[in-house]
Each structure stands twice: as structure tokens, then as C-alpha cells.
Amino acid sequence: MKNHEIDFKLYGDDMQFVEVELDPHETVVAEAGSLMMMEDNIQMETVFGDGSNNQGSGIMGKLMGAGKRLITGESLFMTTFTNSGMGKRKVYFAAPYPGKIIPMDLSQMGGKIICQKDAFLAAAKGVSVGVEFQRKLGAGFFGGEGFIMQKLEGDGMAFVHAGGTIYERRLQPGETLKIDTGCLVAMTQDVNYDIQMVSGVKTALFGGEGLFFATLSGPGTVWVQSLPFSRLASRVFAAAPVTQGGGGRNSDEGGIGGLFNLLNK
């Protein structure tokens, strides 16, 4: 094992959080802002890049690691949590919106998982969080998640979060699955990924499902989410009440509308 070997336990159903148990000197790396709570003797440190062991000790190695995260739209920094005590200690991480946390043992998945760019939650130290460039331009321009997706590499545990209910599908060789681009969470590296345009002008314009969907061909494993956060956010914003003048959201409701009204004053 090149990565730290951590134990974990999931809690909850639709609003999950994960408990990570650390032996002395073990470390877990997490996205900034994902911490829920931690026990004493856990040393917390902000690192530049993804905090992996293969990032390199020089300044160029750290810049490369941070640059990869910047390309995917993530923060330049990550947070490490190290057990500096003598006994076992626990640290807890929560997903940022309703959904599921998917534990992935990279040593059993060929050492690499490709996922949507905001899916990563936490991982054992040594797991590299990089970028995966799509081979075909169509997948990049119309794939919903952009030309770049995240890749998690290593032989340790990683935790990915997604919205709604998660469906794991094992594709047989030659089997193809068509998925709404926003519903794709993750896939193993052997899955062939492409973008296909919806057939028929009426379906494309009035179907309400977008102009493109992802086509995934086996063999390999695919994880699909039932409620992408972007879909949830758009429905909530569309349902927000509008002021009588039509100039913005109702300030009495607070939230986004109230913020806009404050800025316009």
C-alpha cells in the first residue's frame, strides 16, 4: 500500500456523512469546507495542491498539483487531517447537499476512477486528485461537465458524493448505456465515454432533457445520480416567488432575492 490505509463508516440515508478512523500518524485529505467534526489530537493543516505523495517535494511539483485542481474549478488548497496522538482517532466529513457518499477502494478498481469535477469529498493520503481530458472534442464541449473531469489515482480509499439516489451499473463488453450528462457521477477507466446528440428536432427543442446525452460503453462500472445538484438548484430558483414589479425575487423570502435587493440599494 502506497496510500494510508484508513477505516470508515457511513451514517445516514439521504443526508450522509462519513466517519474516518485514523491510526497514529495516518492522514486523510479532504476538500476545504467538508469537515463536520473531529476528535482531539487530530492535526489539521492546509496544503497546496492535492496533498498526494507523488506530487513531488519541489515547488514545481506543488504548482503542478495545484494547477490541476484549478483547471477543474476546485480550490488551490486542500486540508489534511493527521492523527498525532497515541490511540485511534476519528474525523467526520459531510456531503455539501442531499445525496449519497460512495466509498471507493481504488486498489480494487484498477487504481483509477474518473468522476465529475465536483464529486470528490475525501481520500486517504497518497490518492492523487488530477484532471482527465476527454479524448473527443464533442465530449468536452457538450458533456455538461466540460472538457475536463476529475480522476482519482492510487491504491487507497476515496469518497465521492452525489445527489439523490446512486445507481451502480456494471456494463458488459459492448453494452452501451445512454445517460443524461448531469446524472453521470463516476466510471472506471475502462469505460468508453462519448457524447451523442438527441435525435429529432422536436425532441431536442421541446423534450426538456437537453440536446446531448452521454453514451457509455462497457466493459466497466458506472455510477449514476438521480438528482444532480444543478437540476435541483434550477428548480428551486424557478419556483422562487417574483415581486409584483417583476424586477427580482421577493425580498420577504430572503435568500437570493433578498441579497439582490440589498445590493441594488
C-alpha positions in Angstrom: 0.0 0.0 0.0 1.4 3.3 -1.1 -1.6 5.2 0.4 -2.5 5.3 4.0 -4.9 2.5 5.0 -8.0 4.0 6.7 -11.1 2.6 8.2 -14.5 4.2 7.7 -18.2 4.1 8.5 -21.2 5.8 6.8 -24.0 7.3 8.7 -27.5 8.5 7.5 -29.5 7.8 4.4 -30.3 10.9 2.3 -28.0 13.3 4.2 -25.0 11.2 4.8 -21.7 11.8 6.5 -18.6 9.5 6.7 -16.6 8.7 9.8 -12.9 8.0 9.1 -10.9 6.2 11.8 -7.2 7.1 11.8 -4.4 5.1 13.4 -1.4 7.1 14.9 0.3 9.1 12.1 -2.4 8.2 9.5 -3.7 11.1 7.3 -6.9 11.7 5.3 -7.1 14.5 2.7 -10.4 16.4 2.1 -11.9 19.2 0.2 -11.9 22.5 2.0 -15.2 23.0 3.9 -16.2 19.3 4.1 -15.2 18.8 7.7 -18.1 18.1 10.1 -16.3 17.4 13.4 -13.1 15.7 14.7 -11.8 14.3 17.9 -8.8 15.7 19.8 -5.2 15.0 18.8 -6.2 15.4 15.1 -3.8 17.9 13.5 -5.4 19.9 10.7 -3.2 21.5 8.0 -3.9 23.3 4.7 -1.8 22.1 1.8 -1.1 23.5 -1.6 -2.3 21.0 -4.3 -3.9 17.6 -3.6 -1.5 16.5 -0.9 -0.6 13.3 -2.6 2.8 11.6 -2.1 3.6 11.6 -5.8 3.1 15.3 -6.2 6.8 15.9 -5.6 8.6 17.8 -2.9 9.8 20.7 -5.1 7.9 23.9 -5.9 7.2 22.8 -9.4 5.6 19.6 -8.2 3.3 21.5 -5.8 2.4 24.0 -8.6 1.5 21.2 -10.9 -0.8 19.6 -8.3 -2.5 22.9 -7.5 -2.8 23.8 -11.2 -4.7 20.5 -11.9 -7.2 21.4 -9.2 -7.6 25.0 -10.6 -8.4 23.6 -14.0 -11.2 21.5 -12.6 -12.7 24.6 -10.9 -11.7 23.5 -7.4 -9.7 25.4 -4.7 -5.9 25.6 -4.9 -5.8 24.2 -1.4 -6.9 21.0 0.3 -7.0 20.1 4.0 -5.1 17.2 5.7 -6.2 15.6 9.0 -3.4 13.6 10.8 -3.7 11.6 13.9 -0.9 13.0 16.1 -2.0 11.0 19.2 -1.1 7.5 20.5 -4.5 5.8 20.0 -7.1 5.7 17.3 -8.9 9.0 16.5 -11.9 9.8 14.3 -12.7 12.6 11.9 -16.1 13.2 10.2 -16.9 14.6 6.7 -20.3 15.6 5.4 -21.6 15.9 1.8 -22.5 19.5 0.8 -26.0 18.7 -0.4 -28.6 15.9 0.0 -27.4 12.6 -1.6 -25.1 9.7 -1.0 -21.4 9.2 -0.3 -19.8 6.4 -2.3 -16.8 4.7 -0.8 -14.3 3.5 -3.5 -11.4 1.2 -2.9 -9.1 2.3 -5.8 -7.0 -0.9 -5.3 -9.9 -2.9 -6.5 -10.7 -0.6 -9.4 -7.5 -0.6 -11.4 -6.0 2.3 -9.4 -8.1 4.9 -11.2 -11.6 6.4 -11.1 -13.0 9.1 -13.4 -15.7 11.3 -11.9 -17.5 14.6 -12.3 -15.4 17.6 -11.3 -17.2 18.4 -8.0 -17.7 14.8 -6.8 -14.6 14.3 -4.7 -15.1 14.6 -0.9 -12.1 13.0 0.9 -9.5 10.3 0.5 -6.6 8.5 2.2 -3.3 10.4 1.9 -1.5 9.4 -1.2 -4.5 9.4 -3.5 -3.9 11.8 -6.4 -6.7 14.2 -7.5 -6.0 15.2 -11.1 -7.7 16.0 -14.3 -9.0 13.7 -17.1 -9.0 15.2 -20.5 -11.7 13.8 -22.8 -10.2 12.3 -26.0 -13.1 13.6 -28.2 -13.9 17.3 -28.6 -17.6 16.6 -28.6 -17.5 15.1 -25.1 -15.6 18.2 -24.0 -17.8 20.9 -25.5 -21.2 19.3 -24.9 -20.6 16.9 -22.0 -22.3 19.0 -19.4 -19.3 18.7 -17.1 -17.0 20.5 -19.5 -13.9 19.2 -21.3 -12.2 18.2 -18.1 -13.3 15.6 -15.5 -11.6 14.6 -12.3 -9.5 11.5 -11.9 -8.6 9.8 -8.6 -5.5 7.7 -8.8 -3.9 5.5 -6.1 -4.5 2.3 -4.2 -6.3 3.7 -1.1 -9.9 4.6 -0.2 -11.6 7.6 -1.7 -15.1 9.0 -1.0 -17.2 10.6 -3.8 -20.6 12.3 -3.2 -23.6 12.8 -5.5 -27.2 13.9 -5.3 -30.3 11.8 -4.8 -30.1 8.1 -5.1 -27.0 6.4 -6.5 -27.3 3.6 -9.0 -24.3 1.4 -9.8 -24.3 -0.3 -13.1 -21.8 -2.9 -14.4 -21.6 -2.8 -18.1 -20.7 -6.0 -20.1 -18.3 -5.8 -23.1 -20.1 -4.0 -25.9 -23.1 -3.0 -23.7 -24.0 0.7 -24.1 -25.9 3.0 -21.7 -27.2 6.4 -22.5 -27.2 8.9 -19.6 -28.2 12.5 -19.1 -24.9 14.3 -18.9 -25.6 15.8 -15.5 -26.5 12.4 -14.0 -23.1 10.8 -14.6 -21.2 10.6 -11.3 -18.2 8.3 -12.0 -16.9 5.5 -14.0 -14.0 3.1 -14.1 -11.1 3.9 -16.5 -12.0 1.1 -19.0 -15.4 2.6 -19.8 -15.6 4.3 -23.2 -17.2 7.7 -22.8 -18.7 9.9 -25.6 -21.4 12.5 -26.2 -24.3 11.9 -28.6 -26.9 14.5 -29.8 -30.6 13.8 -29.2 -32.2 12.7 -32.5 -35.1 14.6 -33.9 -35.6 18.3 -33.9 -38.8 18.3 -31.8 -37.3 16.1 -29.2 -34.2 18.3 -29.0 -36.1 21.5 -28.7 -39.1 20.5 -26.6 -38.1 17.3 -24.8 -36.8 19.2 -21.8 -33.9 16.8 -21.5 -31.2 18.9 -23.2 -29.6 18.5 -26.6 -27.0 15.9 -25.7 -26.6 12.8 -23.5 -23.6 10.7 -22.6 -23.0 7.2 -24.1 -21.0 4.8 -22.0 -19.8 1.5 -23.4 -18.6 -1.4 -21.4 -16.8 -3.2 -20.0 -16.7 -1.3 -16.8 -18.7 0.1 -13.9 -20.7 3.3 -14.0 -22.3 5.3 -11.1 -25.3 7.4 -11.8 -27.1 10.0 -9.6 -30.9 10.6 -9.7 -30.7 14.3 -8.7 -27.8 16.4 -10.0 -27.3 19.5 -7.9 -27.6 21.7 -10.9 -31.1 20.3 -11.6 -32.1 20.8 -8.0 -30.8 24.4 -8.0 -32.6 25.4 -11.2 -35.9 24.0 -9.9 -35.6 25.9 -6.6 -34.7 29.1 -8.4 -37.5 28.7 -10.9 -40.0 28.2 -8.1 -39.0 31.2 -6.1 -41.7 33.9 -6.0 -41.3 37.0 -8.1 -42.1 40.6 -7.0 -45.1 42.4 -8.4 -42.9 44.7 -10.4 -41.1 41.7 -12.0 -37.8 43.2 -11.1 -36.4 40.4 -9.0 -37.2 37.8 -6.3 -39.4 38.6 -3.3 -37.2 40.2 -0.6 -39.6 38.9 2.1 -38.4 35.4 1.2 -34.8 36.2 2.0 -32.1 34.2 0.3 -31.1 35.1 -3.2 -33.8 37.7 -3.8 -33.1 39.5 -0.5 -29.4 39.6 -1.4 -30.1 41.1 -4.8 -32.3 43.7 -3.3 -29.6 44.6 -0.8 -27.0 45.0 -3.5 -29.3 47.3 -5.5 -29.9 49.7 -2.7 
